[in-house]
Each structure stands twice: as structure tokens, then as C-alpha cells.
Amino acid sequence: MTSARAGAGTEVHSAVGRYDDFYEVVGVKKPGGKGCWCMSYRDSRVPAEGRPRYMQDLCASEPGPGVLAYVDGVVAAWCSVAPRSTYRRLMHSRTIPLLDDRDPWVAVCFVVRPGYRRRGLMHTLLDGAVAHAAAHGAEVVEGYPVEVDDGARVDVTSGYVGTTHLFEAHGFHRAAATTGRSGHRQRWVMRRELAGG
């Protein structure tokens, strides 16, 4: 899938069969280094040394753990998108509510590599995440981004969840407030119903 929003030469692909590219964007390169490996919402009980293998296994079969954006064939960004039921932390969350008995797909985390930021790749990723979810039968897609004032900037640490403006630009609506915060900013449940859902 290509996206004109981020410019020619930009594509989004499922992470299935692309663990090495996932590692390039999200993996911890420092020997002995610890990091999220995009496991914080999935299952933070998995020890740091077990996280690479866990994600490698997820990248080995459908539907995979998310999507990757490429610029001129080079992996540039990542979005974790999967059914909410596969994210242990979300299923047990006291701050982000379950709205109904459906199992929404959730775009929960965005990572853009240095050198590729400020090119609109989060828009490209969100388009790709929605398309990926739809291709796997999702009825509804959610995100839990932060509320940001017009023109305000969000730091990388707080902005990994996206912004309400980002989600609104892609047809999502505010479905519910949460008691969650990222960087001291209010987070919302943003929803987009998919055709046939």
C-alpha cells in the first residue's frame, strides 16, 4: 500500500515475515540493554531477555503484531496494531474503558526512526494500520491518543500514542474520555467503525 500523504516512495506493510525490520525500528541495539520491544501493552510480565523472541514469534504468523512504513524501500516507522484482546494491559486497564463486547483492533503505539520524523509518517502508519485491521476482519478500530491544543507540539515520549488530531484526520471520533494520561495529557478513546462492522 502506498500513501501520497507522506510522499511518493512510501509504503506500509504488515510486520509478518519482517522481524528484522521491526527490530531495526523498535529493537534494543545496546548489548544488555532493556527496553519495551513494544511489549508494554502486550504483556509486561515477559522478561527483557525474552521479548525479542516473543516479538519474533508474533512476526512469524498472521495477523502479526503491527505494520511497518518504508520510505524508498528503507524501513522508517512502526505501528503496533492488533485486537485489544491480545494486549493484556489493555484488557486489565483501570484507566481505558471497554466500550462494548466487540474486540476492537487497537493502534496503540507509533515509533518513527530519527531522520524520518516530521514527514507525516504517523498518518501513513495509521492509514496502514486501519487497512491491516480491515483486511483481517476488524469491525472497529480504536486508539487512545493524547489531547493536544492546536499548534502544540508533543514530545516523543508522550506522543507515542498519537494525538486526537491525528486520529480525527483519519475518520476516528471521540468515543469516550479516559482517566489515562501520557505526559500529563488527557487520553481519549478514539473509534472508527469499518464498513461491514
N, C-alpha and C positions, 0 to 999 in steps of 0.2 A: 504494500500500500504506500502510495506517495502522498505528500502533503504540500500543497502550494503555500500554506501559511508560513512554513519555515524555509521556503525556497526550494528551487529545483535541486535534485540530487538528494533529497531527504526521504527516507523510507522507514516504516515501522514493521517489525517482525516479532512473532511470538518468540519467547525465550527457549522453546522446546528445541533441543539439539544445538543450543548456543550457549552452553555453560561458560565456555572460555570468554565469550563476550560479556556475559553477566559479571564474571569475575573481574574483567577489565574495568567495569564501571563501579561495582559495589564491593568487590573483594578487598580484603586487608592485605596489603603487599609487604608490610614490615614483618620480618620474622618474629614470631612470638606475639605479634600484635593482636589485640582483641578488638572486635567491632560488631556491629549489628548484623551484617550479612543479610539485611532485610528479614531478620528473624524476630524483631521486637514484637510485632503483632502476631506472627505465626505461632511461635512457641518459645518464649524467652527462657524456658527451662533447659533447652538444649545447650550444653556447654560450648564455649567458644571453639574448642578444637573439633567439635562435631558439626559445626554449622556449615563449613564448606561442603562436606559430604551430603548433608541434608538438602542443601540447595542444588547440588549436582543431581541428586536423585529426582528432585522436582522438575529439573530442566530436561530430564530424560523421557518424560511421558506427558501426554495430553492431560489436562489443558495447559500445564506448565504454570510457573509462578508469576508470569507477567509478560511485558513487552519491552523491546529494545528499539531505540531510534538510531538510525545511521545517517551520517552526513557524508556524501560522496564515498560510500562504502565503508566508512570508519565508524565503529560503534561510539556513540556520543552520549546516550542517556538511557535511563531505565525507569519504568513504572511498574510497581507491584500491583497486579490486578488479579483477583481470584474471588470465588464465592466467600461470603462472610463466614460461613460455617468452617472454612479452613483456617481461619485466624482465631486461635484460641483466646488471645487477649480481647478481641472484639466480642466474642461470644460471652465472655465473663465481665464485660465492661460495666462499670457503675456510672460512667460519665457519657457514654454514647448509646442512646436508646435503640432498641429493636422496634421498628415501626409496625410490622405486621408479621404474619407467619411465613412469608416468602423468604427465600435465601438470596438476597441481592448480591451481585458481584460488586466488589469494592475496589476502587482505585485509591490506595491508602498511602502510597509513598512515591515521590518523584526524586530522581537523582540525575543531575546534569553534570558532566565532567567539566572541570576547568578548561577554558579555551573554547567551549561551546555554549557558554551561558549568554543570555541576552540576545538569543536568536529565535525565540519563540518555540523552543523545543518542548516546553511543557504543554503547549497547545497541541503540538504534533503527537506527543505521548498520550494525551487524554483522548484525542480522536482515535488513536490506535487502540487504546485500552477499551473504549466503547465498542469498536468494531470487533475486537477479540472476544469480548464478553458476548456480543450478539451472535457471533459465529459458533459459540458454544451453548446457545440456547437461553441466555440470560433474559429474564423478563424485565428486570430493573437493574440499574447501576447506581451506586452511591459513592460519595466521597465525603470526607469530614474535614474540610479546609478551614482556614482561619479567616476571620472578618478583617478586612483591611480598608482603611479610608482611601478615597480617591487620591491617586497620586503618591500614596505612601509606599515605601519600599519595605520588603520583608527580608530579614537575614536568612542565610542558607539553613541555619539550624532550625529556625521556626517555620520556614517556608516549605519544608519537605512534604507537607501535607497538601500544598496548593493553597489557593485563595478562593474566596467566594466569587470574585470577579472572573477568575479562570473558569470555574465550573459554570457560571451563568452564561459565559460566552459560548458554551457548548450545549446549551439547551437544558441544563440542570436547574431545578428550582429549590428554594429553601423549604425543606420538609419539616424540620424541627430544630430548635435550639438544643445545644448540648451543654453539659456542665464541664466539658473538657476545655483545656487551654493548650496552646502551643506558643511559647514565648510570651506568655501572659495575654495572649489574644484569644477572644471568643472563637470557638469552633462550632460549625453548623453541620447538620445532616443535609447534604445536597443530593437530590434524586433526579434521575431521568428514566422515564418509562420507555421501554423499547417496543417497537411495533410487534404486535402479536402477544405482548405481555399482558 
